[in-house]
Amino acid sequence: IRLANGPSRCQGRVEILYNGSWGTVCDDDWDIVDANVVCRQLGCGHAIALPAAMTFGQGSGPIFLDNVDCKGREAALSECWSHGWGIHNCYHYEDVAVVCNGNGVWLTESQNLLGWKRPLRSSSPTVNVALPDWGTVCDDDWGLSDASVVCKQAGCGPALDYKSNAYFGYGTGHILLDNVNCDGSEPFLSACYSLGWGIHNCGHHEDAGVVCTG
């Protein structure tokens, strides 16, 4: 089994090998229990998200499994109940995908999806310095309550962890916020205390990151 077309081996479209060919799995009855079996089989921990159809693109070739129903104790997806190899009523736009927690995950500008990088856009009407729309946040005083606000603002569920020291790579451009201090109740990051827009003593090696549940 493998996860195809994702940013890491632990995120992507589910593909399974049968009789020497790779094929996909249909999303009929697919749930987190089935996804957990996939993640465990790959050595990628447990499932933390079931991405929307075609998030990682459509597969090609055969659709091997449909109406998969795992109990959660199976060592491999092929041990779970299904209609049988190649028996389905599906199209490739129904191919399932999984995000496991075995690799670091982050947010993207274009999708509220774990696995990509997304800086936050300022919605403050009081910014009075010439700054670009997009920038990074310094990790000084960065913590779980701050990460929780980011995940909530991005629509990605509760925060699992917060990251520092450019865990997901160095950003570019301006560093917009430093010494952020949220109490967790704020609706967006710009509502939290900070030194002010563009005021910092940081480099991009201190860019903050978050891990959300998705």
C-alpha positions in Angstrom: 0.0 0.0 0.0 1.1 3.6 -0.5 -0.1 7.2 -0.3 0.4 8.9 -3.7 0.7 12.5 -4.9 1.1 14.0 -1.4 3.9 16.1 0.2 5.2 13.1 2.2 4.9 9.3 2.3 2.4 9.7 5.1 -0.1 11.8 3.2 -1.8 11.3 -0.1 -4.2 9.2 -2.2 -4.6 5.6 -1.1 -3.3 3.1 -3.6 -3.0 -0.6 -3.1 -1.0 -3.3 -5.0 -2.9 -6.3 -6.4 -1.7 -8.8 -8.9 1.3 -6.6 -9.8 -0.8 -3.4 -10.5 -1.5 -0.3 -8.4 -5.1 0.7 -8.0 -7.2 3.0 -5.8 -9.9 2.6 -3.1 -13.4 4.1 -3.4 -14.8 6.4 -0.7 -18.1 4.5 -0.1 -18.3 3.9 3.6 -14.8 5.1 4.2 -14.1 6.4 7.7 -11.4 7.1 10.2 -11.2 3.5 11.3 -10.3 2.4 7.8 -7.8 5.3 7.5 -6.1 4.2 10.8 -5.4 0.8 9.3 -3.7 2.4 6.3 -1.5 4.7 8.5 -0.5 1.8 10.8 0.3 -0.5 7.8 2.6 2.2 6.5 4.3 2.9 9.8 2.9 6.4 9.8 1.1 6.5 13.2 -2.6 7.1 13.1 -5.0 9.1 10.8 -5.6 12.7 11.7 -7.6 13.8 8.6 -9.8 12.4 5.8 -9.2 14.9 3.0 -11.9 15.8 0.6 -12.2 13.9 -2.7 -9.5 14.8 -5.3 -7.4 16.7 -2.7 -4.5 14.7 -4.0 -5.8 14.2 -7.5 -7.6 11.4 -9.2 -5.9 8.0 -9.6 -5.8 6.0 -12.8 -6.1 2.4 -13.6 -8.3 0.0 -11.6 -10.4 0.8 -8.6 -9.6 -2.3 -6.4 -11.7 -1.9 -3.2 -15.1 -0.4 -2.4 -17.3 -0.3 0.8 -14.2 -1.1 2.9 -15.2 -1.8 6.5 -12.3 -2.2 8.9 -12.7 -3.0 12.6 -9.5 -1.3 13.5 -7.4 -4.3 14.5 -6.3 -5.4 11.0 -2.7 -5.3 10.1 -3.4 -4.4 6.5 -6.2 -2.8 4.5 -6.6 -6.0 2.5 -7.7 -7.8 5.7 -10.7 -5.6 6.0 -14.1 -6.5 4.7 -15.0 -5.2 1.2 -17.0 -6.3 -1.8 -13.9 -8.0 -3.1 -11.1 -7.1 -5.4 -12.2 -5.0 -8.4 -15.9 -5.0 -7.4 -17.2 -1.5 -7.1 -19.7 1.1 -8.5 -17.3 4.1 -8.3 -15.3 6.5 -10.4 -11.8 8.0 -9.7 -13.3 11.2 -8.4 -14.3 9.1 -5.4 -10.7 7.9 -4.6 -9.9 8.1 -0.9 -7.0 9.9 0.7 -5.5 9.9 4.1 -3.3 12.2 6.3 -1.4 10.4 9.0 0.4 12.0 11.9 3.7 10.3 11.1 5.1 13.3 9.4 5.0 17.0 10.4 1.9 18.7 9.0 1.3 22.4 8.3 -1.1 24.7 6.5 -1.3 25.9 2.9 -2.3 29.3 1.5 -4.7 27.6 -0.9 -6.3 24.9 1.2 -7.3 24.4 4.8 -5.5 21.1 4.7 -2.9 19.6 6.8 0.3 19.1 4.9 1.0 22.5 3.5 2.2 25.9 4.6 -0.1 28.8 5.1 0.8 32.2 6.5 -2.0 34.2 8.0 -3.5 37.3 6.3 -3.9 40.3 8.5 -7.5 41.5 8.9 -6.6 44.4 11.1 -8.0 47.8 9.9 -5.5 49.7 11.9 -2.2 48.7 10.3 -0.3 51.9 9.5 3.0 50.6 8.3 3.9 49.5 4.8 3.8 45.8 5.0 2.9 43.1 2.5 -0.2 41.0 3.0 1.7 37.8 3.8 4.5 37.3 6.3 5.7 35.0 9.1 5.5 35.0 12.9 8.5 34.8 15.2 8.6 32.0 17.8 9.5 34.2 20.8 6.9 33.3 23.5 5.1 31.0 21.0 3.0 28.4 22.7 0.0 26.0 22.4 -2.6 28.7 23.1 -1.2 30.8 20.2 -1.2 27.7 17.9 -4.8 27.0 19.0 -5.9 30.4 17.7 -4.2 29.8 14.4 -5.8 26.4 13.9 -9.2 27.9 14.8 -8.8 30.8 12.4 -7.7 28.4 9.6 -10.7 26.1 10.2 -8.4 23.2 11.0 -9.7 22.1 14.4 -7.8 22.1 17.7 -4.1 22.5 17.8 -2.0 19.3 18.5 1.3 21.0 18.8 3.3 24.2 18.2 6.6 24.4 16.4 9.6 26.8 16.6 12.9 27.4 14.9 11.5 27.2 11.4 10.4 23.6 11.8 8.7 23.7 8.5 11.3 25.7 6.7 12.4 29.3 6.5 9.8 31.8 5.3 10.5 34.8 3.1 9.6 38.5 3.2 8.7 40.4 6.4 8.3 39.0 9.9 5.0 40.5 10.9 4.5 39.5 14.5 6.7 38.8 17.5 6.1 37.9 21.2 2.6 36.8 20.4 0.6 36.1 23.6 -2.9 34.6 23.0 -5.1 33.4 25.8 -6.8 31.0 23.4 -10.2 32.7 23.2 -9.3 35.1 20.4 -11.0 34.6 17.0 -7.9 35.3 15.0 -4.2 35.8 15.6 -4.1 39.6 15.0 -6.4 39.9 18.1 -3.7 38.6 20.4 -1.2 40.7 22.1 2.1 41.2 20.3 4.8 43.9 20.0 3.0 45.3 17.1 2.9 44.9 13.3 6.5 44.5 11.9 8.2 45.0 15.3 10.5 42.1 16.1 14.1 41.1 16.8 14.0 37.9 14.9 15.3 36.1 11.8 13.5 33.6 9.6 15.3 30.8 11.5 12.8 31.6 14.3 9.6 31.3 12.2 6.7 29.7 14.1 4.6 26.8 13.0 1.6 24.8 14.1 0.2 21.3 13.9 -3.6 21.1 13.8 -6.0 18.1 14.0 -7.5 18.9 10.6 
